[in-house]
Amino acid sequence: MTRDRGLIELRDVSCSYPLLDGERRTALREVSLEVREGEVLVVLGAGGAGKTTLACVLAGVTAPEAGTVRRGPALSGQGDSSLPVGLVTQNPEDTFTSPVVREEMGLILQNLEWADGEIDRAVDAMLAEVGLGGHAEVSPTLLSGGQKQILALASTLIADPALLVLDEPLSLLDRRGREEVSTLLSRRSERAGRAEVYLSSEVGDALRGDRTIVLARGSVAWEGPSAELPLSEDALAEWGLLTPDLSLLAGLLFPPPAPEGRALWRADELARRL
């Protein structure tokens, strides 16, 4: 593990799960990776590539059958009032256990044994920050899709995790919900020293990260700087991924060689180019 920089390191981690017929299916096969302080690591993969299993291993929810997981001092959690690793899943309703929004947001702080007054102040501040102050006494099940995902995120961020693991947090949201959650994540990423692992099946999400890893059939198929992610049809087809619409459009408007050698495009960049 990189000295003073590594939060968590996986070496040759393998996991499988049982099938109804008694056989087992491999979810991760000898996966090695490192997450460093202050970075955003994007993990791309098609359905069934092993992303959710990897998220659970990183969060400590699932123990690998083989290989090692080494956690740096920031994730030890010993004697700390903050959360070492926060996991936000694709479907937030699967994690809600409290009758109202306020209690759901403060639940993790109760588990960390914060004083009641400190919990109330932290919850009030977070409710105001994420725009849920008017829904404090509402059941989480009555929120919109975007509001549910924001609640799930805020309920984790309130404990200031050193590592935030996001398992396809935008996949079930409409455009407005995606924008709301993306804004919240952008504000969080500005905090120094905090790291994020963002797991997605959307190739364009590589732009969110400093580095990108591609999972295919449970193994690491590619790793490198996000800007260098190959977008050839052969590579993406092999990984079960689709070329982003913006890249297809840019290819039609600006035939290869593309300006500045850019492989991935942001909407605002393409608009300026046009």
PyMOL commands that set and color helices and strands:
alter all, ss='L'
color gray80, all
select helices_A, chain A and resi 51-59+73-75+92-94+101-111+116-130+133-135+140-142+145-157+175-189+203-208+226-228+233-239+245-253+259-261+267-273
alter helices_A, ss='H'
color red, helices_A
select strands_A, chain A and resi 6-18+24-36+40-44+66-71+85-88+163-167+195-200+211-216+219-225
alter strands_A, ss='S'
color yellow, strands_A
deselect
rebuild
show_as cartoon
